[in-house]
Amino acid sequence: MRVGVDNVAAIEALADAMGDEPDRLQVVVEIDCGARRSGAPPTAAGDLALAARNRGLAPAGVYTYPGHGCFGPGSREPAAHDQHAALTGAVRSFGAVGITAEVVSAGSTPTVAYSTSNVITEIRPASMSSAI
């Protein structure tokens, strides 16, 4: 199973809930790429991954949601660029603490056409908007 986290309190709670088998749970760090609704700064991703690993959880990677690409015409491409920059920074942050981000997940239907970055390993389109 894989669960998203964006803070140490969530990591601690998940590790506690897993009891003697925290390694059975993968975590992906949610990154805020500009939507400002949830997620950690890209530069914090590595520290969160390390906190998860130190508690026995398996850090699998990072994900983000460029929801600000749903705000109307002209917002999709800039949001996709923000997504790319945030994910790239988060992957670097993982690397800085010696952890590989195997999952680099992007997502929103409005930005999918611009989500062509080679850092992305999966795309989760499903958010519909009048911006399409």
N, C-alpha and C positions, 0 to 999 in steps of 0.2 A: 504494500500500500504506500502511496505517496501523498504527503500533506504539505500545504504551503504554510510558510512562517514569515513573519517580518519583524520579530522582536525576540529578545532573550526570554521573556516571560512565557511566550508560547512554546519555545524550545524546552524550557524547564518543565512545563505542564505535560507536554507530550512524552518527554523522557520518563517522567514519574509515572504516567499512565501505562507505559510499556513495561513497567516492572523490570523483571530480569532479562527481557528480550528487546531492548531498545533498538538493536541492530536490524530488527525486522521492519522498521519503519524508515522509509526514505523521506527526506524533506527537501523541498525546493524553496528557495528564498524569493519572496515577492519583492520586486523592485518598483519603486515609483518612477515612472518615466515622464511625468508631467500632468497626469490626471488629478493628482492631489487628493485621492480618496483612500488609498492604502498603499502599503509598501515601504520598504526601507530605501535610503539613498544607495545608489550603486556602490559607493565607496565602503559601505557597511556590510556588503554581501559576504566578503571573506571572513570577517569577524563572526558573523552569524553562522556561517558554515562551520567554522572552527568550534564555536560554542556547541553546535549540534553534535559534531564529531566527538568532542570532549565528553558529552553526555551519553555517548554510545549510539546516537542516531546516525543514519547514513545520509550525508548531504549529497544530493543528486545533481543540483544545478540551480538555475534561476528562471524566473518568469516575470512577465509584466503585462499590463493591460493599458494600451494607449487610448483610453476612453475619451480623451480630449480630441480625438480625431472624429468624434461623432457630433461635434458642435455646429456643423454647417459646411457649406461649400468653402473650399480652400483650406480646410483644417486637416484633411486626411494625410497629405504628403508631409507637412511639417510634423505631425504626430508620429508618423512612421520614422522620420529622421530622429526624433527624440527617443523613440523606442530603440533604434539601433545604437545610439550613443549610450543610453542607459544599460542596455544588455552588454555592450562591449566593455564598459567600465566595470560592470559586475563580474564578468568573466575574468578580467584582469585582477580584480579584488580577490577572487577565489585563488587565482594563481599565486598571488602574493603571499598567501598563507599555505601554499603547497597542496591545494585541493583542485581537482579538475572538475569543471562544470560540464558534465556530460549532457545534461538537459539544458537547452537554452530556448525557452518557449516564448513566443510572441502571440498576440491575439487581439483581434477585433475585425469584423467584416469590413468596416470602412477603410482600414489601413492595409488590408491584405495585399492589394495590388502593388503597394510600395514596400512591402516587407520582403525584400530580396537580399538582405544582408547575408553574407556567408557565415556569420556567427550563429544565426538561428538554426536550430535543429528540428523545431516543430512549430506549427502555426495553429492557433485555436480560433478560427473565425466562428462567430455566432452572434455577435452584437449587431443588431440592425439599427439603422438610423436614417433619418431623412437626408443625411449628408451623402448617401450613396448615389 
